[in-house]
Amino acid sequence: MDFELNEEQKMLQEIGRRFAEKEMTPYLKDFENRREVNFDLIQKMANLGFIGIHIPKEYGGAGMDYLSAVVLWEQLSIASWTQTLISIGHGILAGTILLKVANEDQKQKLLTPLCKGEKVIAVATVEPNAGSDARSIECKAELDGEHWVINGTKNFISAGGIADTIIVLVQTDKNLGPKGMALLYLDKNCEGFSSKRSDLIGDRAGDVATLYFSNCKVPKGNMIGEIGRGLQNALIGIDTARLFLSAGGIGIAQSCLDAAIKYSKERKQFGKPLAGFQMIQSKIARLYIRLSSARLQVYYAASLKDKKLPHAKELSAAKLLSTELAVDASTEAIRIFGAYGCSDEYPVAHHYLDSILSNILGGTREMHELTIGKELLDINAMY
C-alpha cells in the first residue's frame, strides 16, 4: 500500500502551509482575544477553493479527492484548528450533505454560493437531550398547508451564530422514530429563529451556538432529501466531518511536536539544552511514533473513502487516535514548555484548548469504540 503523496498533493501541502503561515498565524491571537470570527479569512479560503476542496468544480469546488483534502486540512490546522473549522467546516458538513442529497435546484441555490464563500451554512443536529443518541431528536416540524412549522432547540452548533442558512434535522412524527426524521433548511432571517453564542473554553476564534426555533415557517420545497432519511442524510455529512476532525488532530499534534522540538533545543537548564535530557527525548520520541501511526490511519481512511469502500471502523479509529493524540501532544508540549506553555506567547496553549473540543465533536471516544466493536463483532451494543 503506497501512501506517497503525488506531486499535486505535495504542491497542495505547500500551498496550505504557506497560507497558514501568512494568513492565519499572524492574526490568530488578535481574533482569539476578541473572540471573533475572521470573515476575511473565510473569503480568502473560498477564493483558493479550500472551502469546497472535495466538491466538484461544476458547483464551485476544487474537485479534489479526500486524501488531498486531508493533506490541506492538516496544514491549516497546524496554525489553528478552530479557524480552519469555522472557515471551511460548513463546506465539509453542509457541503457534503447538499452534494449527495440535495436536488439540482438546491445545489445551485445553496452549494455553489457556499463554495464561493458567499454563504455560510450550518447543520443543526445535536439537541440538549439528543447528542450521541440522535434517534431521540425532539425538534419537530409539523406540516401546515404548503409550509413546515419548526419548533425546538439545537445546541453546540458550529457556525450556528454566523450562518446565513441552517439545515435542521427535525422529527415530523415522533411515533415513527428515525423513519419520521427529515432535513429542512431555513434562512437566518426566518421569523421565530434566533441564536446565542456558546462560550466554550476553546473555539476562541470560532463560533458555536445554541439555536432556537419558535414557529419557524419554511416552504415544503425546503426539504433536503425525503422524510425517513433525515438521520442517514445527516450522517453522510458527519462522515466527512469525522475525516476533517481526524486531519485536524494530526495538524494540532504536528504543530505541538514542532514547537516542542524547537523550544527544547533553545531552552537551557542545568547548563545544557532541554533536548539533551533523556526524559525530554523520550517524550519527543513517543509523540513522533504516535503521530506517524495516526497519520497513516487517517490517510488510510481517506483512501478507502475515495475508493467508495466500507470505512466506518477505519474512520472511527482515525478520529479516535488523532484527536486523543491532539490532547496528549498539546499536554506534553505544555509540560516541556513549563509555565511558558500556558501563555499565548507560544502556540501550544491554544492548541490544547482546541484539542479538547475536537475530542467531542464528531462522536466521543466511547461512540467510536462502539462503532469499531459493532464492525468487528457484528453486534450492535448501542441500542
SEGUPA-604254 format. One record per residue (C-alpha): residue in one letter; y, x, z. Coordinates in steps of 0.1 Angstrom, whole numbers. Example, Ala and Ser with C-alpha at 12.3 -4.5 7.8 and 13.67 -1.06 7.14 Angstrom:
BEGIN
{A {-45 123 78}}
{S {-11 137 71}}
END
This chain:
BEGIN
{M {0 0 0}}
{D {33 16 -12}}
{F {65 8 8}}
{E {86 34 -10}}
{L {119 17 -19}}
{N {127 16 -56}}
{E {159 30 -70}}
{E {177 -3 -69}}
{Q {167 -9 -33}}
{K {178 27 -23}}
{M {212 20 -40}}
{L {215 -13 -21}}
{Q {207 6 11}}
{E {235 30 5}}
{I {259 2 -5}}
{G {251 -17 27}}
{R {255 14 48}}
{R {289 23 33}}
{F {301 -13 36}}
{A {291 -14 72}}
{E {309 19 80}}
{K {341 9 61}}
{E {344 -28 65}}
{M {326 -37 98}}
{T {326 -8 123}}
{P {364 0 123}}
{Y {374 -37 131}}
{L {345 -48 152}}
{K {359 -41 186}}
{D {391 -60 179}}
{F {373 -91 168}}
{E {348 -88 197}}
{N {377 -85 222}}
{R {394 -116 207}}
{R {361 -134 204}}
{E {370 -144 168}}
{V {351 -145 135}}
{N {363 -122 108}}
{F {366 -146 79}}
{D {379 -119 55}}
{L {345 -101 61}}
{I {326 -132 50}}
{Q {345 -133 18}}
{K {341 -96 11}}
{M {303 -100 16}}
{A {303 -130 -7}}
{N {322 -110 -34}}
{L {294 -84 -33}}
{G {266 -110 -35}}
{F {255 -104 1}}
{I {255 -140 13}}
{G {231 -152 -14}}
{I {212 -120 -20}}
{H {179 -138 -23}}
{I {195 -168 -41}}
{P {191 -170 -80}}
{K {221 -159 -100}}
{E {225 -193 -115}}
{Y {237 -206 -81}}
{G {260 -176 -74}}
{G {235 -154 -56}}
{A {223 -119 -64}}
{G {188 -129 -73}}
{M {170 -101 -54}}
{D {137 -102 -37}}
{Y {131 -105 1}}
{L {123 -68 6}}
{S {157 -59 -9}}
{A {173 -85 13}}
{V {157 -68 44}}
{V {170 -35 33}}
{L {205 -48 32}}
{W {203 -69 64}}
{E {191 -38 83}}
{Q {220 -17 72}}
{L {246 -43 80}}
{S {230 -49 114}}
{I {234 -12 122}}
{A {271 -19 125}}
{S {268 -54 141}}
{W {240 -79 142}}
{T {264 -107 153}}
{Q {289 -101 124}}
{T {260 -100 100}}
{L {246 -132 113}}
{I {279 -151 112}}
{S {288 -137 77}}
{I {256 -143 58}}
{G {234 -163 82}}
{H {243 -196 65}}
{G {232 -182 32}}
{I {198 -173 48}}
{L {191 -206 67}}
{A {210 -233 48}}
{G {209 -214 15}}
{T {171 -213 16}}
{I {167 -249 25}}
{L {191 -260 -3}}
{L {174 -238 -28}}
{K {139 -250 -20}}
{V {145 -287 -12}}
{A {179 -300 -25}}
{N {182 -318 -58}}
{E {203 -302 -86}}
{D {235 -321 -78}}
{Q {233 -310 -41}}
{K {227 -274 -52}}
{Q {258 -274 -74}}
{K {278 -291 -47}}
{L {267 -270 -17}}
{L {246 -240 -26}}
{T {269 -225 -53}}
{P {301 -226 -31}}
{L {281 -212 -2}}
{C {271 -181 -22}}
{K {307 -177 -33}}
{G {320 -177 2}}
{E {339 -209 -4}}
{K {319 -230 21}}
{V {301 -222 54}}
{I {271 -245 60}}
{A {254 -247 94}}
{V {219 -261 101}}
{A {216 -281 133}}
{T {180 -285 146}}
{V {180 -274 183}}
{E {189 -300 210}}
{P {192 -300 248}}
{N {157 -314 251}}
{A {142 -301 219}}
{G {140 -263 213}}
{S {106 -249 205}}
{D {92 -284 207}}
{A {110 -296 175}}
{R {89 -327 175}}
{S {109 -341 204}}
{I {141 -344 183}}
{E {163 -372 197}}
{C {193 -371 174}}
{K {189 -403 155}}
{A {200 -417 122}}
{E {200 -455 115}}
{L {204 -470 81}}
{D {234 -493 78}}
{G {236 -506 42}}
{E {244 -476 20}}
{H {251 -452 49}}
{W {232 -434 76}}
{V {248 -435 111}}
{I {241 -404 131}}
{N {242 -402 169}}
{G {232 -373 192}}
{T {238 -338 203}}
{K {228 -304 189}}
{N {233 -271 208}}
{F {232 -234 202}}
{I {240 -239 165}}
{S {250 -207 147}}
{A {283 -212 127}}
{G {284 -247 141}}
{G {321 -244 151}}
{I {333 -230 118}}
{A {311 -247 93}}
{D {326 -268 65}}
{T {293 -287 62}}
{I {265 -293 86}}
{I {228 -300 77}}
{V {213 -321 106}}
{L {177 -327 115}}
{V {175 -363 125}}
{Q {150 -388 137}}
{T {150 -421 116}}
{D {122 -437 135}}
{K {110 -424 169}}
{N {77 -443 166}}
{L {68 -422 136}}
{G {73 -389 153}}
{P {76 -360 129}}
{K {70 -384 100}}
{G {103 -401 108}}
{M {124 -369 106}}
{A {148 -361 78}}
{L {177 -338 69}}
{L {211 -352 63}}
{Y {244 -333 56}}
{L {279 -342 65}}
{D {314 -328 62}}
{K {331 -313 93}}
{N {359 -339 89}}
{C {334 -368 92}}
{E {347 -393 117}}
{G {329 -391 150}}
{F {319 -354 146}}
{S {331 -327 170}}
{S {321 -293 182}}
{K {326 -270 212}}
{R {320 -232 211}}
{S {293 -219 234}}
{D {304 -188 253}}
{L {274 -165 254}}
{I {270 -130 269}}
{G {267 -116 233}}
{D {278 -130 200}}
{R {314 -120 208}}
{A {324 -117 171}}
{G {303 -147 160}}
{D {302 -185 165}}
{V {275 -205 183}}
{A {285 -241 192}}
{T {274 -274 206}}
{L {277 -303 181}}
{Y {284 -339 189}}
{F {277 -369 166}}
{S {291 -403 175}}
{N {285 -430 149}}
{C {290 -405 121}}
{K {285 -423 88}}
{V {272 -404 58}}
{P {261 -418 24}}
{K {224 -423 16}}
{G {228 -397 -11}}
{N {234 -370 16}}
{M {197 -368 25}}
{I {182 -335 15}}
{G {145 -340 6}}
{E {129 -371 20}}
{I {120 -389 52}}
{G {89 -374 68}}
{R {96 -339 55}}
{G {127 -331 76}}
{L {110 -307 100}}
{Q {89 -290 73}}
{N {120 -286 52}}
{A {140 -271 81}}
{L {111 -247 88}}
{I {114 -234 52}}
{G {148 -220 61}}
{I {138 -209 95}}
{D {110 -188 80}}
{T {136 -168 61}}
{A {158 -167 91}}
{R {130 -150 111}}
{L {128 -123 84}}
{F {165 -118 88}}
{L {162 -116 126}}
{S {134 -90 121}}
{A {156 -69 99}}
{G {184 -72 123}}
{G {162 -60 151}}
{I {153 -28 134}}
{G {190 -23 124}}
{I {200 -25 161}}
{A {172 -2 171}}
{Q {182 24 144}}
{S {218 24 155}}
{C {208 29 191}}
{L {184 57 182}}
{D {211 74 161}}
{A {237 71 188}}
{A {213 84 215}}
{I {203 114 194}}
{K {239 123 187}}
{Y {250 119 223}}
{S {221 137 238}}
{K {230 168 217}}
{E {267 167 227}}
{R {264 158 264}}
{K {257 187 287}}
{Q {243 185 322}}
{F {230 214 344}}
{G {241 239 318}}
{K {224 225 287}}
{P {224 195 264}}
{L {206 164 274}}
{A {184 168 243}}
{G {169 199 260}}
{F {153 178 288}}
{Q {117 167 283}}
{M {123 132 296}}
{I {151 126 271}}
{Q {130 139 242}}
{S {102 116 254}}
{K {125 86 253}}
{I {137 95 218}}
{A {102 101 205}}
{R {89 68 218}}
{L {118 49 202}}
{Y {112 66 169}}
{I {75 57 170}}
{R {81 21 178}}
{L {109 18 152}}
{S {88 33 125}}
{S {60 8 133}}
{A {83 -22 135}}
{R {100 -14 102}}
{L {67 -12 84}}
{Q {57 -46 98}}
{V {90 -61 87}}
{Y {86 -47 52}}
{Y {50 -59 50}}
{A {60 -94 60}}
{A {88 -93 34}}
{S {64 -82 7}}
{L {40 -110 15}}
{K {68 -135 13}}
{D {78 -120 -21}}
{K {43 -125 -34}}
{K {42 -161 -20}}
{L {12 -152 1}}
{P {5 -165 36}}
{H {26 -146 61}}
{A {30 -167 93}}
{K {13 -143 117}}
{E {27 -112 100}}
{L {62 -125 102}}
{S {58 -136 138}}
{A {45 -101 146}}
{A {75 -86 128}}
{K {100 -108 146}}
{L {84 -102 180}}
{L {81 -64 175}}
{S {116 -58 161}}
{T {137 -80 184}}
{E {119 -68 215}}
{L {124 -32 203}}
{A {162 -40 198}}
{V {164 -49 235}}
{D {144 -19 246}}
{A {162 6 223}}
{S {196 -5 235}}
{T {185 -4 271}}
{E {171 31 267}}
{A {202 42 249}}
{I {224 30 277}}
{R {202 49 302}}
{I {207 81 281}}
{F {245 75 279}}
{G {247 66 316}}
{A {279 47 326}}
{Y {294 55 292}}
{G {268 33 276}}
{C {282 3 295}}
{S {316 7 279}}
{D {328 -2 244}}
{E {336 34 237}}
{Y {301 37 222}}
{P {281 12 201}}
{V {251 7 224}}
{A {268 -18 248}}
{H {275 -44 221}}
{H {240 -39 206}}
{Y {225 -46 240}}
{L {244 -79 243}}
{D {235 -90 208}}
{S {198 -80 211}}
{I {192 -105 239}}
{L {202 -134 217}}
{S {182 -121 187}}
{N {152 -123 211}}
{I {156 -160 215}}
{L {168 -172 180}}
{G {140 -180 156}}
{G {114 -185 183}}
{T {107 -169 216}}
{R {80 -143 222}}
{E {57 -169 236}}
{M {60 -192 205}}
{H {53 -163 181}}
{E {23 -152 202}}
{L {10 -188 199}}
{T {16 -187 161}}
{I {-4 -155 158}}
{G {-31 -169 181}}
{K {-34 -200 161}}
{E {-39 -180 129}}
{L {-65 -157 144}}
{L {-84 -183 165}}
{D {-79 -213 142}}
{I {-70 -234 173}}
{N {-35 -249 179}}
{A {-26 -243 215}}
{M {9 -256 211}}
{Y {1 -294 212}}
END
